[in-house]
Amino acid sequence: MLSPHEIAALLLLGDEQEIDDLEPEQLDTLLVNKLVTMEHGHASGNAYPRLTSHGHSMLEAVRRIR
């Protein structure tokens, strides 16, 4: 089960906003649950989280509940 903070992070990622202050614990939980994956940026080379298909499905379910 996701915490409210993890759900909020998922919502922000779903809006494709850059999240610089995402807590490592939240990111770890999203990674473990396979809701996000880490991708490397082309220009900067830095890794950033992206929603997986499972993450998109979870996000759609959360948005239906809100």
Biotite code that builds the C-alpha atoms (Angstrom):
import biotite.structure as struc

atoms = struc.array([
    struc.Atom([0.000, 0.000, 0.000], chain_id="A", res_id=1, res_name="MET", atom_name="CA", element="C"),
    struc.Atom([1.279, 3.454, -0.866], chain_id="A", res_id=2, res_name="LEU", atom_name="CA", element="C"),
    struc.Atom([1.514, 6.283, 1.629], chain_id="A", res_id=3, res_name="SER", atom_name="CA", element="C"),
    struc.Atom([-0.165, 9.633, 0.880], chain_id="A", res_id=4, res_name="PRO", atom_name="CA", element="C"),
    struc.Atom([3.288, 11.087, 0.092], chain_id="A", res_id=5, res_name="HIS", atom_name="CA", element="C"),
    struc.Atom([4.012, 8.285, -2.395], chain_id="A", res_id=6, res_name="GLU", atom_name="CA", element="C"),
    struc.Atom([0.646, 8.812, -4.070], chain_id="A", res_id=7, res_name="ILE", atom_name="CA", element="C"),
    struc.Atom([1.386, 12.550, -4.277], chain_id="A", res_id=8, res_name="ALA", atom_name="CA", element="C"),
    struc.Atom([4.764, 11.788, -5.881], chain_id="A", res_id=9, res_name="ALA", atom_name="CA", element="C"),
    struc.Atom([3.038, 9.468, -8.363], chain_id="A", res_id=10, res_name="LEU", atom_name="CA", element="C"),
    struc.Atom([0.555, 12.230, -9.241], chain_id="A", res_id=11, res_name="LEU", atom_name="CA", element="C"),
    struc.Atom([3.378, 14.721, -9.800], chain_id="A", res_id=12, res_name="LEU", atom_name="CA", element="C"),
    struc.Atom([5.284, 12.261, -11.957], chain_id="A", res_id=13, res_name="LEU", atom_name="CA", element="C"),
    struc.Atom([2.097, 11.593, -13.914], chain_id="A", res_id=14, res_name="GLY", atom_name="CA", element="C"),
    struc.Atom([1.868, 15.295, -14.661], chain_id="A", res_id=15, res_name="ASP", atom_name="CA", element="C"),
    struc.Atom([5.440, 15.004, -15.988], chain_id="A", res_id=16, res_name="GLU", atom_name="CA", element="C"),
    struc.Atom([6.734, 17.605, -13.581], chain_id="A", res_id=17, res_name="GLN", atom_name="CA", element="C"),
    struc.Atom([10.370, 17.581, -12.580], chain_id="A", res_id=18, res_name="GLU", atom_name="CA", element="C"),
    struc.Atom([10.681, 16.528, -8.989], chain_id="A", res_id=19, res_name="ILE", atom_name="CA", element="C"),
    struc.Atom([14.009, 17.506, -7.510], chain_id="A", res_id=20, res_name="ASP", atom_name="CA", element="C"),
    struc.Atom([13.047, 17.006, -3.881], chain_id="A", res_id=21, res_name="ASP", atom_name="CA", element="C"),
    struc.Atom([11.533, 13.520, -4.048], chain_id="A", res_id=22, res_name="LEU", atom_name="CA", element="C"),
    struc.Atom([12.389, 11.614, -0.880], chain_id="A", res_id=23, res_name="GLU", atom_name="CA", element="C"),
    struc.Atom([14.568, 8.551, -1.537], chain_id="A", res_id=24, res_name="PRO", atom_name="CA", element="C"),
    struc.Atom([12.191, 6.354, 0.484], chain_id="A", res_id=25, res_name="GLU", atom_name="CA", element="C"),
    struc.Atom([9.255, 7.391, -1.713], chain_id="A", res_id=26, res_name="GLN", atom_name="CA", element="C"),
    struc.Atom([11.227, 6.736, -4.864], chain_id="A", res_id=27, res_name="LEU", atom_name="CA", element="C"),
    struc.Atom([12.399, 3.355, -3.554], chain_id="A", res_id=28, res_name="ASP", atom_name="CA", element="C"),
    struc.Atom([8.814, 2.299, -2.832], chain_id="A", res_id=29, res_name="THR", atom_name="CA", element="C"),
    struc.Atom([7.667, 3.372, -6.299], chain_id="A", res_id=30, res_name="LEU", atom_name="CA", element="C"),
    struc.Atom([10.605, 1.478, -7.850], chain_id="A", res_id=31, res_name="LEU", atom_name="CA", element="C"),
    struc.Atom([9.987, -1.678, -5.785], chain_id="A", res_id=32, res_name="VAL", atom_name="CA", element="C"),
    struc.Atom([6.310, -1.645, -6.767], chain_id="A", res_id=33, res_name="ASN", atom_name="CA", element="C"),
    struc.Atom([7.383, -1.165, -10.410], chain_id="A", res_id=34, res_name="LYS", atom_name="CA", element="C"),
    struc.Atom([5.384, 2.048, -10.707], chain_id="A", res_id=35, res_name="LEU", atom_name="CA", element="C"),
    struc.Atom([8.408, 3.988, -11.956], chain_id="A", res_id=36, res_name="VAL", atom_name="CA", element="C"),
    struc.Atom([11.679, 3.263, -13.686], chain_id="A", res_id=37, res_name="THR", atom_name="CA", element="C"),
    struc.Atom([14.826, 5.338, -13.788], chain_id="A", res_id=38, res_name="MET", atom_name="CA", element="C"),
    struc.Atom([15.843, 6.730, -17.179], chain_id="A", res_id=39, res_name="GLU", atom_name="CA", element="C"),
    struc.Atom([18.906, 8.730, -18.134], chain_id="A", res_id=40, res_name="HIS", atom_name="CA", element="C"),
    struc.Atom([18.496, 12.195, -19.617], chain_id="A", res_id=41, res_name="GLY", atom_name="CA", element="C"),
    struc.Atom([19.991, 12.784, -23.029], chain_id="A", res_id=42, res_name="HIS", atom_name="CA", element="C"),
    struc.Atom([21.526, 16.188, -22.379], chain_id="A", res_id=43, res_name="ALA", atom_name="CA", element="C"),
    struc.Atom([22.363, 16.049, -18.698], chain_id="A", res_id=44, res_name="SER", atom_name="CA", element="C"),
    struc.Atom([23.025, 12.342, -18.316], chain_id="A", res_id=45, res_name="GLY", atom_name="CA", element="C"),
    struc.Atom([21.223, 12.444, -14.951], chain_id="A", res_id=46, res_name="ASN", atom_name="CA", element="C"),
    struc.Atom([18.750, 9.703, -14.078], chain_id="A", res_id=47, res_name="ALA", atom_name="CA", element="C"),
    struc.Atom([15.124, 10.707, -13.590], chain_id="A", res_id=48, res_name="TYR", atom_name="CA", element="C"),
    struc.Atom([11.983, 8.711, -12.703], chain_id="A", res_id=49, res_name="PRO", atom_name="CA", element="C"),
    struc.Atom([9.394, 7.846, -15.362], chain_id="A", res_id=50, res_name="ARG", atom_name="CA", element="C"),
    struc.Atom([6.071, 6.105, -14.876], chain_id="A", res_id=51, res_name="LEU", atom_name="CA", element="C"),
    struc.Atom([5.812, 2.518, -16.081], chain_id="A", res_id=52, res_name="THR", atom_name="CA", element="C"),
    struc.Atom([2.626, 1.122, -17.633], chain_id="A", res_id=53, res_name="SER", atom_name="CA", element="C"),
    struc.Atom([1.753, -0.224, -14.171], chain_id="A", res_id=54, res_name="HIS", atom_name="CA", element="C"),
    struc.Atom([2.361, 3.254, -12.752], chain_id="A", res_id=55, res_name="GLY", atom_name="CA", element="C"),
    struc.Atom([0.027, 4.784, -15.339], chain_id="A", res_id=56, res_name="HIS", atom_name="CA", element="C"),
    struc.Atom([-2.654, 2.219, -14.449], chain_id="A", res_id=57, res_name="SER", atom_name="CA", element="C"),
    struc.Atom([-2.281, 2.983, -10.751], chain_id="A", res_id=58, res_name="MET", atom_name="CA", element="C"),
    struc.Atom([-2.442, 6.704, -11.465], chain_id="A", res_id=59, res_name="LEU", atom_name="CA", element="C"),
    struc.Atom([-5.667, 6.290, -13.453], chain_id="A", res_id=60, res_name="GLU", atom_name="CA", element="C"),
    struc.Atom([-7.202, 4.350, -10.556], chain_id="A", res_id=61, res_name="ALA", atom_name="CA", element="C"),
    struc.Atom([-6.170, 7.034, -8.051], chain_id="A", res_id=62, res_name="VAL", atom_name="CA", element="C"),
    struc.Atom([-7.610, 9.781, -10.239], chain_id="A", res_id=63, res_name="ARG", atom_name="CA", element="C"),
    struc.Atom([-10.939, 7.937, -10.478], chain_id="A", res_id=64, res_name="ARG", atom_name="CA", element="C"),
    struc.Atom([-11.133, 7.808, -6.679], chain_id="A", res_id=65, res_name="ILE", atom_name="CA", element="C"),
    struc.Atom([-10.306, 11.500, -6.166], chain_id="A", res_id=66, res_name="ARG", atom_name="CA", element="C"),
])
